[in-house]
Amino acid sequence: MTRAFRRWLPTLVFLAVIGLLVPGLAAAQYRQFSGKVDNKGKDGLIVDNRQGDKLKFMTGDYTKVEGEKASLDAVQRGDWVTVDWKLMDKPRKAYTIKVLPPKEGEE
């Protein structure tokens, strides 16, 4: 190995490791919350997971709706949903709302 290569090797290894870790750290910031839509307003919705937790999520142009319904306007109180949001957002923003099929016995 040349002297220049040995001098730059630790830096190259460090950059390679950072390149592998950074995407994983960014993805770790996303969270999911599942439950029933408890309330829906013009600027957001409240989701109740039926375990004592209710979270409010802001909605907007950044919100994508998937699953049983195709638009944010179609999402109603009582729908079962999974919301993707970022831990760092204050207030919480719903980036993806996946509308799930109704639970059995709750049509």
N, C-alpha and C positions, 0 to 999 in steps of 0.2 A: 504494500500500500504506500502511496505517496504521502509525504508529510502534510500536504494541503488537505488531502482526503481525510486523514486521521484528525486533523484539526476541526473539520466541518462535520464529521460523523455524529458527534453528540447532538449538534443542532438539528441535523436532518432527522435523527431518531425522535427527538422531542417534537418536531413539527409533524411527523407522521402519527405519533400517538395523539397529539392534540386534534389532528384532522379526523381521527377515528372517534374520539370522545365527544367532540362538540355537537355533532348531529344527535347523538344519544341524549345529551343533556338538554338540548332544545326540545326534543320530543317528550322528555320527562315532565315538561311544564304543563302539558295537556292533561286534563282530568275529564272523567265522565260521571254524570249523575243521572240516575234512572228513577222514575216515579210517575205519579199521576199529576196532570196539570190541575192545580188547585185554583188558579186564578189567571186570567189573561187580560192584559190591558193594551193600550196602543203602543207603549214603549217597552213591553216586556211580559214575562210570565213567571209565575211561582210554581215550582214543582215540589210535590210532597212525596217522599220515598216510603211513607207509611211505617217508618221506624223512628219517628220523632224528629226528622230533619226536613225542613222546608227551605229551599234556596230560591232567591229571585235572580233571574237572568234578564239582562237587557237584550233586545232584539233590534235589528236594523238591516241595512243593505248587505252587511257582511254575513247574515244568517242564511244558511242553506238548509232546506227541509228535504228529508229522504223518508222512504218507507211507505207506510199506508196512505200518507197524504203528500201532496205535491207542492203546497204553498203554505206560507205562514198564516195567511188568512183562513185556511181550512182547519188549522189546529184549534181545537176547542177544549173547554174545561171538561175534564174527565178522560181525556186521551192519555194513554200510557206512552211515555217518551224516554229517550236517552239523549242527554244534552252533552255535547263536547264544549269545554270551556278551558281557558288558560288560567292557571293558578295566580299569575301575576296581575290579572285584570282587576281593577277596582273602579267601578262596580263590575260584577261578573258579566261577561258577554257570551251569548249563545252563538257559537260559530256553526255548529251543525245540530239540528234537532232531528232525530230519527224517531218517527212515529211507529210504535210497535202495534201488533195486532192486540185486540182487547183480551184481557185475562179471561180465562174460562169462567163462566157464570156472571160476568160483568158486561153484558152487551150494552 
